[in-house]
Amino acid sequence: GAKVFETVLEHNTHLEFLYLSGNSIKNDGFKYLVEGMKKNTSLSCLALSTNDIGYEGISHISILL
């Protein structure tokens, strides 16, 4: 399911806030979100609390830093 957001985030220019809390997103799904955020310039807030993202998933965000 999170793979769809990769494309949305890549091409979106208006979305500023994305709340995905409590959606059982796992490490692999989070990787897709990070890939989409690489090209996104409008997103300023991403809420991901209460998901299943562990240290492996969080390591993907270092790409953005």
Secondary structure, DSSP 8 states (H G I E B T S, - for coil): -HHHHHHHHHH-SS--EEE-TTS--BHHHHHHHHHHHTT-SS--EEE--SSB--HHHHHGGGGT-
